Amino acid sequence: MHTLTMSVAFFMIVLIDTLTLVNLLILRALRNGEEKYWMEKQEKKKEAQKMRMKFFKTSFYLADRQRNTCRPALFIDC
């Protein structure tokens, strides 16, 4: 009886440790996926910022050519 109890206890400990390890691996995978998501989101923000800066540089250049000023040329035909 004592050996059976010890075997069951050992099996339960191994089972709990295995489940804990699997849980930790799943959590790590989820965290890595979340970090990847946030990094991609940051990259998209940087790309959008680059596009905005490109637009404003172009508009300042057009304004300078049309009127010799440094105002943004939002309406090119004025």
N, C-alpha and C positions, 0 to 999 in steps of 0.2 A: 504494500500500500504506500509506503514511504517513497519507494522508487517511482511509482506511478505519479504521485503528487509532484515530485521533483521534475519528472519528464514533462508533465503538463505545464508546470511553472516555467521551465526552460523554453518550451515551445511558445508560450504566451509572450515571454520576453523577446524572443527572436522575432515573432510576428509583429509586436509593437515597434521594435527597432526598425524593421523593414518598412512598415507603413510610415514611420516618421521620416525615414530616409527618402522614400518616394515622395512624400509631401514636400519635403525641403527641395527636392529636385524640381518638382512642379512649380513651386513658388519662385525658384531661381529662374526658371524658363519664362514664367510670366513677367518677372521683373525685367529680365533682359528684353523681352518683347516690348514692354512699356517704355524702356529707355530708348529703344530703337524708334518707337513711334514719336517720342518727344524730340529726338534728334532730327527725324525727318521733318517734323513740324517746324523746328528752328531753321532748317535748311530752306524750307519753303518761304518762311518769313524773310530770310536774308535775300533770297532770290527776288521776292516782291520788292524789297527795299532797293535792290540794285536796279530793277526796272523803273521804279519811281525816280531814282536819282538820274537814270539815263533820260527819262522823259523831261525832267526839269532842266538838265544840262542842255538838251536839245531846244527846249523852249526859251531858255536864256540866250542861247546862241542865235535863234531866229529873231528874238526881240532886238538883240544887239545889231543884227544885220539890217533890220527894217527901220529902226528908229534911232539907232546909236544910243540906246539906253540899256539898263540892266533889269528891266521889268520882265516878268514872264509873259511870253506871247501866248496867251490862252486862246485868243481869237486871231488867227493868222491874217484874216482879210481886213482888219481894222487899221 
